[in-house]
Amino acid sequence: MVGLYKELFGRGPTKARTEFAGPDIVICTLENSFTPAERRLAKLGEDQRLRETRMYFQAATADKFREIVERTTGREVRAFVSGLDSDADLCCEVFYLKPRAQVAEG
């Protein structure tokens, strides 16, 4: 995720963590990822404009986000949700994975 953020936004976050939240949810938390222009928008109170711009880029490249998680987990992503808090310069990427096939008990 750090590398993808760097590719998309010109800089990567300085802090990142990825964890499972149950068997089928992966949450990536990324901090301090805003560009200087995005930080300026936040200081001007343009939170919605910042959010819309960020979400536009993420939606346009959702396939790249999904591919990273699918390659890493070996599972298909069924849904991808992005969010951010402009005051904290904190973003989250949430991936809902397709459930593993149930193994028939014999």
N, C-alpha and C positions, 0 to 999 in steps of 0.2 A: 504494500500500500504506500509506503514511504516513497518508493521509486516512481510509482504511478502518479502520486501527487506532484512530485518534482517535475515529471514529464508534462503534466497538464497545466500546472500553475506556476512553474518556474522555480519553485522551491518546495522542499518537503518539510513535514513537521519535525520539530525537534524532539518530540516525545510521542511514542506510539505503543499501543498494546492491543493484542488480539486474544480473545477468549471465547470459549464455547459458553453459551447460556442455555444449557440443556442439550439434548442430543442432536437437535436440528437447527440451532441458531448460532451464528457466529457474529460477534460484535467487535468491530475495529474502532478503537478510540484514538484520535489523532489530535495532538495539541500544538499550538503555535505554528500553524500552517498558513496563516494569512500572508499575502503579499503586502508590500508597503501601501499599494493603492487600496487594497481591501481594508487594511487597518485604518486608513484615512476615512474611508466610507463609514466604518464603525464609529470613529470619533465624531463624525458629522451627524450621527444619528440615522444614517441611511441603512439601517439593519435589513429592511425588506429588499432593497436594491442589491445589497451584498448577497443575501440569501438567494435571490432569484438568479443572479449571475453565476454563483457557485453551483446551484442546482441545474442550471442549463448545461454547464460543462459536464457535470456528472451524468446527467441523462443522455447527453450526446455520446458519451463514452462508457455507458453502462456495460457494454459487452466486455470491455477491458477489465472492469472491476469484477464482473462475474467470472471471467476466465481465470483470474488469479486465485480466487477462492476455490473454484472447481478443480484446478490443477493441484492446489495444495491439499485439499481435503479428499479428492477422489470422488466427490459427490456433486450432483447437479444442483444449481441454485434455482429455486422456484420463485423467489422474490428478493428484491434489493431495495432498501430504503436508506436514504441519506438524511442527515440532520446536522444543524450547527447552532452553536450559541455564540453570537458575535461579541458579547461582552467578555466571555471567557476565552475566545479564540480556540474553541474546542469543537471538533467535528466527530460525528460517528457514522460509521457505515455498518448497516445491519443486513445480514444475509440469512434468509430462510432457506434451508436445504430441504430437498425432497427426502422424505423418510426412507430409511434403509428398508429393503424388502424383508418382510418377516420370514424367518426360516421356519419351515413346517416342523412341528415337533412330532417325533415318531415314537 
